[in-house]
Amino acid sequence: MITSAASAEARVTGGSRQDTLAVLGAVERRVLWLSSAIIDHANRVRPNPSGLKVGGHQASSASMASIMTALWFHELTAHDRVSVKPHASPVLHAINYLLGELDPSYLTTLRSFGGLQSYPSRSKDPDPVDYSTGSVGIGATAPIWGAIARRYVEGRFGGAGVGRQYSLLGDAELDEGAIWEAIQDPMVPDLGEIVWIVDFNRQSLDRVVPEIAAGRLQGMFAAAGWQVITVKYGQLLEELFTRPGGEMLRKRLDTMGNPEYQRLLRCTAQQLRERLPGAGSTAAPIARLIAELDDDTLRAAVRNLGGHDLGALLEAYRSIDDTRPTVIFGYTVKGYGLSSEGHPQNHSSLLTADQMADLARRLGTDLDDPWAGFADGSAEAALCKQAADRLRRTDFPRQRPPALPADIGRTPTGTGNTQQALGRLLLDLTRQAPQAAARIVTVSPDVSSSTNLGGWLNKAGVWSHAERPDWFADDAETILHWREKPTGQHLELGIAETNLVGLLGELGATWSRWGEPLLPIGVVYDPFVNRALEPWSFGMYAGGQSILVGTPSGVTLAPEGGAHQSITTPSLGIEQPGCVSYEPAFAIETEWCLLAALANLGKPDGSSAYLRLSTRPVDQTLAAVPADPAARERRRRQAVAGAYALRRPEKPAVTIAVMGAMVPEALAAADRLAALGFPADVVCVTSPDLLFRAVQGRRGLQDGPGWLLDQVFPAERAVPMVTLLDGHPHTLAFLATINNVPVTTLGVSRFGQSGAIDDVYRYHGIDTDSVVRAALDLVD
């Protein structure tokens, strides 16, 4: 167990190193105890009237106790940041408690309301957490994007300093595809501050991983340009390998399958003497070697892996090459030091009261006083204070986001689309609000030119940690100039949406990390927003504020067919916490909504935004923007709040509520209905999200712009309603509840077809004829 392995390790060291390791070992044992006790109290001690499982992961925490103790109490600096694997959150809380960063009252609150969260959370936990984790693969890769964000802030504004970015992850997390998308991105090989430490315990949730996968995984990291460090065996085993028969023992352990090794951890000393030598010509020398060992040393040797050997871990940390990313494979035992050690189903298992008492005895703690700290004046207390002083961070002065105009003042004419308005606004801001424009940073996955960012990119340049030559600068036919320099404001990643939104989340968190607010805008094809939504959502949960632009969108992409036609994204915008969604119809309201979204970034009460834009050419005069300044401002205010009236006949027979690129069909239908004697109100919805909040606000269920409902959907004009959008029809169905009117919802609810736009609209029933028929069915 831990005590035996530590004493055995101490025998092969000496002097100050031995003293250091002895004190670290005592702290490690206390960390193991506290993490186990935090989970035990939540499940076995704290009252649970509902009877619902509380949970926690004692075994997963135990496998990380050594790695995290060596890191926090010996290696980390105040400039470093660490992403902790989700199931090791109790270890982080235990460490923070020993460092004086967590009030002891919270140790009894794991997974209770207002207490310690189930997984590390920057925004919800009461103690310091650098990265929120919990969604597999996302927390592990977040420090990569955090490193880029830090470099960007440091290069442009200063004050972000230096420091390593650590990821602590379980080996099963390497199954997640987001891991490999991230490590192979072209930006990553230059990030020498990145250090990943893999808790290589060779178990997943349900089983022991059957294959020996270490070599393959290590080769994949090496091929991506990473330094690979393997910490496989501890000092006790390494010493045994030098004895007669030792090389054969090493080979036996190296080639042993994972399940067989895990079974040895559950064996008695006598069973080990029978099973460990194996068969063949190497069996006898191994048997002779282990015959020299007493039972305790033999059992300690079998589990003496590098990830639990403090001396081996410190050596690995000292070997980190800061010129390229590093991954450390620390071989560990899941449940190390616990009664559940190495059991294939120990992932969520909990120690019994007797097992907790036995653990307390072995670790030198007291089950009746589980939260006792180290005695004043002890070497352990001194080490904790030393680490706390070393890791204490100074608060960064928080800069206020720069002021942004609410209206650029232009009234677009002619034919255009909302996607074009994005690129035009970014260029306008460089002239009309240069301080705000200096804070804008755009990100795209290799789609800059096809999403109208070309002009902005030429103006702002491409960010790179070092300047690179533009070999096409003198090519007269080159329109998009790829000038890479540290002052650039556009970051281009490879084609991986999860990487884009991961970076977007970290760029959106710089206001809280270093006090420097950025205004990040990520642009992605709208059909791929679903792919990016989960990591973007997790970034918002962690406090990142950004704008995600999905363009082009909908079945308006008629010739490209169903593969590139988004259907569900409008409703996803309603459902996403921490985010306001917009789908403007005209260039003018695209500018208004984007300016409002930018003004809401980079501050404690800010939020993210999602804009769904279209490439469909629309006559901009259809917007009928009022010429009177007061009326224009009223229109802008309504558009930013969620909707405005585009047509108001004297006495309507029907209301057509329309969103985005479908406005021309709605207006054409209104003209035809008027000719038939059924005048129609036409309401342009810019944000179903904010309108739904307004409906909820009217009912006292949440905050929302309730005033807008009275202005845009007044009760005296309540008539049957047709809703229309280039997306799923249920998105706007709730509008009928404002005045409890009959409704027909038109939209897209099946996979698309390639074809001309008229044919595609007719196929989905969102063409002008369909709107007229739906209205007549309601009113005639």
Buried (B, 14 or more C-beta within 10 A) or exposed (E): BBBBBBBBBBEEBEEEEBEBBBBBBBBBBBBBBBBBBBBBBBBBEBEEEEEEEBBBBBBBBBBBBBBBBBBBBBBBEEBBBBBBBBBBBBBBBBBBBBBBBBEEEBBBBBBBEEBBBBBBBBEBBBBBBBBBBBBBBBBBBBBBBBBBBBBBBBBBBEEBBEBBBBBBBBBBBBBBEBBBBBBBBEBBBBBBBBBBBBBBBBBBEEEBBEEBBBEEBBEBBEEBEBBBBBBBBBBBBBBBBEEEBBEBBBBBBEEBBBBEBBBBBEBEBEEBBEEBBBEEEBBEBBBEBBEEBEEBBBBBBBBBBBBBBBBBBBBBBEEBEEEBBBBBBBBBBBBBBBBBBBBBEBBBBBBEEEBBBBBBEBBEBEBEEBBEBBEEEEBBBEBBBEBBEBBEEEEBEBBEBBEBBBBBEEBBEEEBBBBBBBBBBBBBBBEBBEEBBBBBBBBBBEBBEBBBBBBBBBBBBBBBBEEEEBEEEEEEEEEEBBBBBBEBBBBBBBEBBBBBBBBBBBBBBBBBBBBBBBBBBBBBBBBBBBBBBBBBBBBBBBBBBBBBBBBBBBBBBBEBBBEBBBBBBBBBBBEBEBBBBBBBBBBBBBBBBBBBBBBBBBBEEBBBBBBBBBBBBBBBEBBEBBEEEEEBEBBBBBBBBBBBBBBEBEEBBBBBBBBBBBBBBBBBBBBBBBEEEBBBBBBBBBBBBBBBBBBBBBEEEEEBBBBBBEBBBEEEBBBBBBBBBBBBBBBBBBBBEBBEBEBBBBBBBEEBBBBEBEEBBBBBBBBBBBBBBBBBEBBE
